[in-house]
Amino acid sequence: MIVGTCTVTLRIPWASSLKEKRMVIKSLMDRMKNRFNISVAEVEEQDNHKTAVIGFACVTNETAHANSIIDKVMNFIEDNTEAEIEDEFREIL
């Protein structure tokens, strides 16, 4: 069993409140879950309205497939949110 994990730090410069941030992040996370069948959650910076850290994970039987899923999810994030990707950390277990 191969587990692929990724933590993505997003900057949301236009968000003026936690409510605005949560609208953006919740919508993005719901679309990620539905499209890719992954586990996803906001894992850090919950009290900072300008920054969000999203973690997601997938389970597969090949390392290449785990990397492929992570690549596709990262492309989806880039294409489907106005937030800026500041950092990404991948780990294949």
C-alpha positions, -999 to 999 in steps of 0.1 A, spaced: 0 0 0 13 34 -10 1 66 6 7 99 -11 4 131 10 7 167 2 5 199 22 -2 231 2 1 266 16 -22 291 -1 -21 329 2 -55 347 0 -46 384 -1 -81 397 -7 -97 379 22 -107 404 49 -122 379 73 -121 343 83 -156 339 68 -143 349 34 -113 326 37 -135 296 48 -159 302 18 -130 299 -6 -113 270 11 -144 250 18 -155 253 -18 -121 242 -31 -118 213 -7 -153 200 -16 -145 201 -53 -112 183 -47 -129 155 -27 -156 150 -53 -133 151 -84 -103 130 -71 -117 109 -43 -90 120 -18 -91 129 18 -86 167 23 -86 191 53 -74 225 64 -45 215 87 -29 247 98 -34 285 100 -71 282 108 -71 316 126 -52 335 99 -75 350 73 -48 356 47 -32 321 47 -46 286 44 -28 253 47 -46 223 31 -34 188 34 -46 159 12 -39 122 9 -45 94 -15 -40 56 -12 -29 35 -42 -7 5 -50 20 23 -71 43 53 -63 40 66 -98 2 66 -95 4 85 -62 26 111 -78 3 114 -107 -27 120 -85 -9 147 -65 2 164 -98 -34 164 -110 -47 178 -77 -20 206 -77 -30 215 -113 -66 216 -103 -58 239 -73 -39 263 -96 -67 264 -122 -97 266 -98 -88 292 -72 -76 328 -72 -54 320 -42 -17 320 -47 2 288 -40 31 297 -17 45 263 -8 40 226 -14 54 196 5 49 161 -9 56 128 9 51 93 -4 49 66 23 
